[in-house]
């Protein structure tokens, strides 16, 4: 969800000024052809020189502020006018008065001079920029990592400075989370980087806000957001003991094989079996995996549960995934018989 930028008021001046200069028989004019000049571009000029003397003049033009308009090598006959076109350097950022000095020299070395000027009006630049965070929507498993690509682009006519992005979710310093200090951003340029957030356990919306200043120091802002969905998981566990029931003679040993199986759709951690017999710490159990081990109980005697000859051993298996602990129960029993 992109937001509109806010900047200070921009005022454009649309002015075309042309002045002429004549002195001692030499005339000159300078005209700005593309007033007002777009911010950061070049001014285009037309320069005209007229020989009002009665002798041919060798003409030179000196333009200190626009050296590309310097000229030398033309001879103007009496009453003749000559024109040419030129431009300033690119990257104009301020308005200024551009003055030319024109010199005409006759065959005897006499010089005639004239000046002309034109006011170059440079438009105030129009600051605009945008920030995007992609993908707009993504899904991750519980406890997984969400990743994004963040792009800040200068879409206006001003160079921007003090550009930075803040991660609204984390409220942390620059260069942490999806926050980043970018610095300067020229017209038409962009800056792209990646960021991520680990251990995602709930749906949320990632929000980033970008800030920048124009050449006058006015600050603007814009933002974008992306949603993250957590894929539901359904952990489950089972436990079986083989054999579930058995007969042993008094003083004998009961033996079992215990199998713990991850029957859910995600890996389990902290898997363990508890009970008075066959307890075991298993640890991590991958999805669809099983762990089988052997255990035993020796020295069984007559006179078991409630004075009878049957012993029962309850077992509980547990594991954790997706923030949930799941359990399963099994019961083992042994009947003790007298020795023959």
Secondary structure by P-SEA (a helix, b strand, c coil): cbbbbbbcbbbbbbbbbbbbbbcccccbbbbbccccccccbbbbbbbbbbcccccccbbbbbbcccccccccbbbbcccbbbbbcccccccccbbbbbbbbbbbbcccccccbbbbbbbbbbccbbbbbccccccccccccccbbbbbbbbbbbccccccccccccccccccccccccbbbbcccccccccccccccccccbbbbbbbbbbbccccccccccccbbbbbbcbbbbbbbbbcccccccccccbbbbbbbbbbccccbbbccccccccccccccccccccbbbbbccccccccccccccccbbbbbbbbbccccccccbbbbbbbbbbbccc
